[in-house]
Amino acid sequence: MQLPVTLPPHSEPEPDFAIVKIDATLYRDRPPGPSDIYFIIEVADSTLQKDRQYKSELYAQASIPEYWIINLQNNQVIIYRQLQDNCYQTEQIFKASDKVQPLAFPALTVDLKKLLILTG
């Protein structure tokens, strides 16, 4: 949580959550990089515009396969997927009553109501 990830060419954003490959020794010498990251989650209230524009471009250009924004303003989750030419091709908006399967973990169902309660 809120630790840097290394993105090319010279960026180290600190997402609220980065779901990364588990390796007890791998991140001692360096932060996770794009090939280590399954997906990133940002929690947004006053930063919503920045997260939707700047950070979605930054993560797409780094080939992060999936990017979630927990939108506290509207009690919803925005999910970006389907990378093509360094851009996300889909933006889906989910309500608190929805359930979502992350691309990297299709057997896992995330109840967004619980996720929004945890962050709100």
ZIKALIN-V275859 format. One record per helix or strand of 3 or more residues. SS is the DSSP state (H for helix, E for strand). FROM is the first residue (numbers start at 0). LEN is the number of residues. If there is no record, write none. Layout:
# ZIKALIN-V275859
SS_FROM_LEN, SS_FROM_LEN
This chain:
# ZIKALIN-V275859
E_4_3, E_16_4, H_25_3, H_33_3, E_36_8, H_47_14, E_66_5, E_75_9, E_86_9, H_102_3, H_111_8
